[in-house]
């Protein structure tokens, strides 16, 4: 919690204009990022790796960092070679929360009229699968950021919390909603009302995290999973992701109807035809993302 109170202020620069596809791919090299390191990983370069890189502030999520994150996500989303994305931080902190010094003087009118934090939702709208590789602190906005991802892998020393109550406020980027859906009402309520942290082991037991790895191999394991995902058809993976995410928004009957529609839609793709033909012919499928 102390980390949230001592975060350094972030220099707020002018917003960059939206870039074209080619420019976005070049921008994803990371050369122009102040708060991120980005690169392509995997044997075929089909995994986009985004590392939050504001270590002196424990990767506090200032506006500049979040704008850069959205630009990196756009770049990898537009890159046809990338089939999955890994989001990580440092060994000490995935992200210690929002930049409190940046928001402490805001008013209700300011927050409401500017739709404060609404641009954080970009991560949740990415069509390609995103894996969070969480080492160290994932507190407040850091925990919310991880929960926007599709899969969470945690290092053995990872800690998760929603400590906003200790600052006289509540989560504002999905913490009360996604956490409750992930771990259930009782644990979510306890975490939100006390600000207490849970360990990686407790997070896995509660269903927030899917796997735990040693700190030094966490990112490598996340990239390995992302490579496996990226080897499948990108269009089919996007449909599968959409269907699973719909389970959080719909009734069982509505969700099953959507799943059927998406399932039927796969029969309009060349990749579905190739996948089933390859299975019958006992060979590896060669997907073209069509």
PLY file of the C-alpha trace (Angstrom):
ply
format ascii 1.0
element vertex 290
property float x
property float y
property float z
element edge 289
property int vertex1
property int vertex2
end_header
0.00 0.00 0.00
2.91 2.30 0.72
3.82 2.08 -2.94
0.56 3.77 -3.85
1.34 6.74 -1.64
4.83 7.54 -2.90
4.42 7.29 -6.65
6.26 9.86 -8.71
4.28 12.34 -10.80
4.07 11.64 -14.52
4.87 14.24 -17.15
1.77 14.66 -19.26
2.51 15.34 -22.89
0.24 16.04 -25.85
-1.72 13.10 -27.15
-0.33 11.55 -30.32
-2.59 11.39 -33.39
-3.90 7.99 -34.46
-1.38 6.28 -36.69
-1.82 4.19 -39.81
-1.19 0.43 -39.83
2.39 0.61 -41.13
3.28 3.38 -38.71
1.70 1.49 -35.83
3.79 -1.59 -36.56
6.94 0.52 -36.64
5.86 2.32 -33.47
5.52 -1.04 -31.71
9.29 -1.44 -31.88
9.33 0.53 -28.63
11.79 3.16 -29.83
9.33 5.99 -29.20
7.91 4.72 -25.91
8.81 6.36 -22.63
7.03 3.95 -20.31
6.96 0.66 -22.28
9.29 -1.87 -23.87
7.73 -3.77 -26.76
9.02 -6.50 -29.03
7.96 -9.57 -30.94
8.76 -12.91 -29.37
8.37 -16.56 -30.26
10.01 -18.70 -32.88
7.90 -17.18 -35.64
7.64 -13.70 -34.14
3.93 -14.26 -33.60
3.74 -13.03 -29.98
3.62 -9.35 -29.09
5.34 -8.64 -25.76
4.51 -5.43 -23.87
6.48 -4.67 -20.72
5.44 -1.81 -18.44
8.64 0.10 -17.77
8.29 2.74 -15.09
10.31 0.94 -12.40
11.05 3.88 -10.09
7.30 4.32 -9.59
6.64 0.56 -9.46
4.93 0.87 -12.86
2.27 3.24 -11.54
-0.31 3.69 -14.27
-0.02 7.36 -15.18
-1.89 8.79 -18.14
1.20 8.76 -20.33
1.77 5.07 -19.69
-1.84 4.18 -20.43
-1.83 6.16 -23.68
1.33 4.35 -24.77
-0.19 1.00 -23.78
-3.20 1.68 -25.99
-0.91 2.58 -28.90
1.10 -0.62 -28.43
-2.09 -2.66 -28.29
-3.34 -1.01 -31.49
-0.05 -1.83 -33.19
-0.10 -5.51 -32.27
-3.82 -5.74 -33.04
-3.14 -4.46 -36.57
-0.05 -6.64 -37.11
-1.11 -9.75 -39.10
1.92 -11.69 -37.87
0.92 -11.40 -34.21
-1.58 -13.93 -32.90
-1.41 -13.27 -29.15
-0.07 -10.66 -26.74
1.75 -10.93 -23.41
1.53 -8.03 -20.95
4.02 -7.92 -18.10
5.87 -5.56 -15.76
8.99 -6.01 -13.67
9.95 -8.63 -11.11
9.10 -6.31 -8.22
5.85 -4.94 -9.61
3.47 -5.70 -12.44
1.81 -2.36 -11.60
1.39 -0.89 -8.13
-1.79 0.96 -9.09
-2.92 4.21 -10.65
-0.78 7.31 -10.25
-2.36 8.82 -7.12
-0.50 12.12 -7.39
-1.93 12.54 -10.86
-5.53 12.10 -9.75
-5.61 13.52 -6.20
-6.72 17.03 -7.24
-9.49 15.89 -9.60
-13.09 16.87 -8.89
-16.34 15.01 -9.48
-17.23 17.36 -12.32
-13.83 16.78 -13.93
-14.06 12.99 -13.65
-17.65 12.84 -14.89
-17.34 15.25 -17.80
-14.05 13.78 -19.06
-15.11 10.14 -18.53
-11.98 9.65 -16.44
-10.29 6.23 -16.90
-12.58 5.28 -19.80
-9.56 4.89 -22.09
-8.28 2.11 -19.80
-10.92 -0.17 -21.32
-8.98 -0.52 -24.58
-7.21 -3.59 -23.23
-10.53 -5.33 -22.61
-11.60 -4.69 -26.21
-8.56 -6.23 -27.92
-9.71 -9.09 -30.15
-6.46 -11.03 -29.94
-5.90 -13.12 -26.78
-3.90 -11.31 -24.09
-1.96 -13.03 -21.29
-0.96 -11.10 -18.15
2.35 -12.28 -16.68
2.23 -10.90 -13.14
5.30 -10.70 -10.92
5.28 -8.75 -7.68
2.59 -6.19 -6.94
-0.66 -6.05 -8.89
-2.46 -3.51 -6.74
-5.49 -1.34 -7.47
-5.34 -0.38 -11.13
-2.60 -2.97 -11.62
-4.96 -5.73 -10.49
-7.70 -4.27 -12.68
-5.34 -4.19 -15.66
-4.44 -7.85 -15.15
-8.12 -8.79 -14.92
-8.80 -7.15 -18.30
-6.50 -9.77 -19.83
-7.83 -13.16 -20.94
-5.40 -15.33 -18.96
-3.37 -14.48 -15.84
-0.11 -16.25 -15.09
1.51 -15.32 -11.78
5.01 -15.50 -10.38
5.38 -17.20 -7.02
5.77 -13.86 -5.20
2.89 -12.04 -6.90
0.38 -10.18 -4.75
-3.07 -8.96 -5.77
-5.21 -6.32 -4.07
-7.83 -3.62 -4.49
-6.68 -1.17 -1.77
-8.64 1.88 -2.95
-10.71 1.84 0.27
-7.55 2.87 2.14
-7.36 6.01 -0.02
-10.97 6.97 0.59
-12.30 5.78 -2.75
-13.31 2.59 -4.58
-12.01 0.76 -7.68
-12.86 2.66 -10.85
-11.60 0.47 -13.70
-13.61 -2.71 -13.18
-12.21 -3.90 -9.86
-15.54 -4.47 -8.12
-17.01 -6.12 -11.21
-14.30 -8.34 -12.68
-12.93 -9.41 -9.30
-16.38 -10.52 -8.12
-16.93 -12.52 -11.28
-13.50 -14.14 -10.93
-13.37 -15.03 -7.23
-16.97 -14.77 -6.00
-18.75 -12.26 -3.79
-17.29 -13.13 -0.40
-13.59 -12.89 -1.24
-14.12 -9.92 -3.55
-16.05 -8.08 -0.85
-13.34 -8.82 1.71
-10.58 -7.57 -0.59
-12.46 -4.41 -1.61
-13.60 -3.51 1.91
-10.29 -4.20 3.69
-7.71 -3.50 1.00
-5.95 -6.72 2.02
-3.64 -8.45 -0.45
-3.82 -12.08 -1.51
-0.88 -14.23 -2.57
-0.41 -15.93 -5.92
-1.33 -19.22 -4.31
-4.57 -17.81 -2.88
-5.34 -16.12 -6.19
-4.97 -19.41 -8.04
-7.13 -21.24 -5.51
-9.82 -18.58 -5.92
-9.76 -18.78 -9.71
-8.18 -15.38 -10.42
-4.94 -16.94 -11.72
-4.64 -20.00 -13.94
-1.01 -21.00 -13.30
1.92 -20.09 -11.03
5.58 -20.19 -12.08
8.96 -19.24 -10.60
9.63 -15.53 -10.92
12.49 -15.98 -13.38
10.56 -18.22 -15.81
7.13 -16.54 -15.67
7.40 -14.41 -18.81
8.96 -17.28 -20.76
6.04 -19.52 -19.81
3.51 -16.85 -20.77
5.20 -16.45 -24.16
5.13 -20.23 -24.62
1.37 -20.26 -24.01
0.92 -17.28 -26.34
2.87 -19.09 -29.07
0.55 -22.07 -28.76
-2.48 -19.79 -29.08
-0.95 -17.89 -31.99
-0.36 -21.13 -33.91
-4.12 -21.52 -34.28
-6.40 -19.60 -36.62
-6.57 -15.95 -35.52
-10.14 -15.49 -36.67
-11.29 -18.63 -34.87
-9.39 -17.62 -31.72
-11.18 -14.27 -31.79
-14.54 -16.03 -32.03
-13.64 -18.34 -29.14
-12.57 -15.37 -27.01
-15.79 -13.50 -27.80
-17.88 -16.51 -26.82
-16.10 -17.09 -23.49
-16.28 -13.39 -22.57
-20.00 -13.38 -23.34
-20.51 -15.80 -20.43
-19.88 -12.85 -18.08
-22.50 -10.67 -19.75
-25.36 -13.02 -20.70
-27.70 -15.55 -19.23
-26.94 -19.21 -19.95
-29.66 -19.33 -22.61
-28.45 -16.16 -24.33
-24.83 -17.30 -24.11
-25.61 -20.65 -25.67
-27.42 -18.91 -28.52
-24.39 -16.72 -29.20
-22.06 -19.70 -29.01
-24.16 -21.54 -31.60
-24.11 -18.54 -33.93
-20.34 -18.23 -33.63
-19.93 -21.99 -34.04
-22.01 -21.90 -37.22
-19.95 -18.92 -38.39
-16.76 -20.98 -38.29
-18.21 -23.04 -41.15
-17.91 -19.97 -43.38
-14.13 -19.90 -42.90
-11.36 -21.59 -44.84
-9.58 -22.37 -41.56
-12.46 -24.52 -40.30
-12.37 -26.46 -43.54
-8.58 -26.84 -43.34
-8.66 -27.88 -39.67
-11.19 -30.66 -40.16
-9.59 -31.83 -43.41
-6.18 -32.00 -41.73
-7.66 -34.02 -38.86
-9.23 -36.54 -41.23
-6.01 -36.76 -43.25
-3.93 -37.14 -40.07
-1.69 -34.15 -40.74
-1.00 -30.82 -39.07
-3.38 -28.05 -40.11
-2.00 -25.02 -41.96
-4.22 -22.10 -41.04
-4.36 -18.98 -43.24
-6.52 -16.82 -40.97
-9.32 -16.84 -43.52
0 1
1 2
2 3
3 4
4 5
5 6
6 7
7 8
8 9
9 10
10 11
11 12
12 13
13 14
14 15
15 16
16 17
17 18
18 19
19 20
20 21
21 22
22 23
23 24
24 25
25 26
26 27
27 28
28 29
29 30
30 31
31 32
32 33
33 34
34 35
35 36
36 37
37 38
38 39
39 40
40 41
41 42
42 43
43 44
44 45
45 46
46 47
47 48
48 49
49 50
50 51
51 52
52 53
53 54
54 55
55 56
56 57
57 58
58 59
59 60
60 61
61 62
62 63
63 64
64 65
65 66
66 67
67 68
68 69
69 70
70 71
71 72
72 73
73 74
74 75
75 76
76 77
77 78
78 79
79 80
80 81
81 82
82 83
83 84
84 85
85 86
86 87
87 88
88 89
89 90
90 91
91 92
92 93
93 94
94 95
95 96
96 97
97 98
98 99
99 100
100 101
101 102
102 103
103 104
104 105
105 106
106 107
107 108
108 109
109 110
110 111
111 112
112 113
113 114
114 115
115 116
116 117
117 118
118 119
119 120
120 121
121 122
122 123
123 124
124 125
125 126
126 127
127 128
128 129
129 130
130 131
131 132
132 133
133 134
134 135
135 136
136 137
137 138
138 139
139 140
140 141
141 142
142 143
143 144
144 145
145 146
146 147
147 148
148 149
149 150
150 151
151 152
152 153
153 154
154 155
155 156
156 157
157 158
158 159
159 160
160 161
161 162
162 163
163 164
164 165
165 166
166 167
167 168
168 169
169 170
170 171
171 172
172 173
173 174
174 175
175 176
176 177
177 178
178 179
179 180
180 181
181 182
182 183
183 184
184 185
185 186
186 187
187 188
188 189
189 190
190 191
191 192
192 193
193 194
194 195
195 196
196 197
197 198
198 199
199 200
200 201
201 202
202 203
203 204
204 205
205 206
206 207
207 208
208 209
209 210
210 211
211 212
212 213
213 214
214 215
215 216
216 217
217 218
218 219
219 220
220 221
221 222
222 223
223 224
224 225
225 226
226 227
227 228
228 229
229 230
230 231
231 232
232 233
233 234
234 235
235 236
236 237
237 238
238 239
239 240
240 241
241 242
242 243
243 244
244 245
245 246
246 247
247 248
248 249
249 250
250 251
251 252
252 253
253 254
254 255
255 256
256 257
257 258
258 259
259 260
260 261
261 262
262 263
263 264
264 265
265 266
266 267
267 268
268 269
269 270
270 271
271 272
272 273
273 274
274 275
275 276
276 277
277 278
278 279
279 280
280 281
281 282
282 283
283 284
284 285
285 286
286 287
287 288
288 289
